């Protein structure tokens, strides 16, 4: 994550200059930096660390299953703190989308998991905490781009804070060498890292911030949670993964939910 954010920062600085005429968002208020900075720490650092721990405890499948509930936390927090009440049809659409995503991700989620393992409950709690912090990050991002604040500037602020915090943590642990070694040993890994950084922290995060200016936290986080659905055809075309009936049904349910969201 740290190297990905550093690469993202390298791209965001010139992009911000082209879009805003300056390398840094100098006009941002302290409050703006604080809110977006907190969203970065909560999303890029705390949530990511919780996810990694959950992967170790219960594996990626079950972690993703529980993580699919993050829009519920996002909608609840945005309603409580930002007053974003959801119309009935939007709540129904969110429920359908999440049902479809959970149905897909739940496929064989616990096939190799021993529920008597001492780390099982720790994993469930850690995954739930990761989902909650991800929902909190969305809420903070929404507050950070309020009043039409530029999404590129908001993305740059989040990246700067994320890089600073992660760099501090890595320095305290003295593990920079371990982070850089894979890039040195395998140069192709840097190419993948660059593309991942462009697709994720640069383009993906900026689009999420932009979407939060036009729709509610609940809707934006729900659409963001459809990643497992989007990955199904990619997995089939690129990796030759089999598409199951369960995946097809879950996708249809999720698409129906998206249609309901846009029906209003």
Secondary structure, 3 states (H helix, E strand, C coil): CHHHHHHHHHHHHHHHHHHHCCCCCCCCCHHHHHHHHHHHHHHHHHHHHHHHHHHHHHHHHHHHHHHCCHHHHHHHHHHHHHCCCCCHHHHHHHHHHHHHHHHHHCCCCCCCCCCCCCCHHHHHHHHHHHHHHHHHHHHHHHHHCHHHCCHHHHHHHHHHHHHHHHHHHHHHHCCHHHHHHHHHHCHHHHHHHHHHHHHHHHHHHHHHHHHCCCCCHHHHHHHHCCHHHHHHHHHHHHHCCCCCHHHHHHHHHHHHHHHHHCCC
